[in-house]
Amino acid sequence: QVQLQESGPGLVKSSQTLSLTCTVSGGSITTNYYYWTWIRQPPGKGLEWIGYISYSGSTYYSPSLKSRTSISRDTSKNQFALQLNSVTPEDTAVYYCARRYYLFNVYDYGIDYWGKGTLVTASS
């Protein structure tokens, strides 16, 4: 069974960089055809997709966050990471890492595994 675990600081100051790591166990982040995804949920609001890094290392980001977002991976540690620059209080949210199973032009299985989420507070 695949497990994902978010880790990183729970508090970040405005204008600084939010950094989180997702550690994956039970499956390789290089296995076809999985997309390793970051999603967040601000308090009282819905889920917001941030972006992903694919099994091949390609990345894609939400247009609204692209200019501030970087997703990377360390295959030797089976981890992928999120960096969000120039944080403001509006970036306060529970941040989730997740796995999406997607077969292009065949079928989108959606997200099949989630981490538990970690609350990150951006202070003013």
Secondary structure, 3 states (H helix, E strand, C coil): CCEEEEECCCEEECCCCEEEEEEEECCCCCCCCEEEEEEEECCCCCCEEEEEEECCCCEEECCCCHHHEEEEEECCCCEEEEEECCCCHHHCEEEEEEEEEEECCCEEEEEEEECCCEEEEEEC
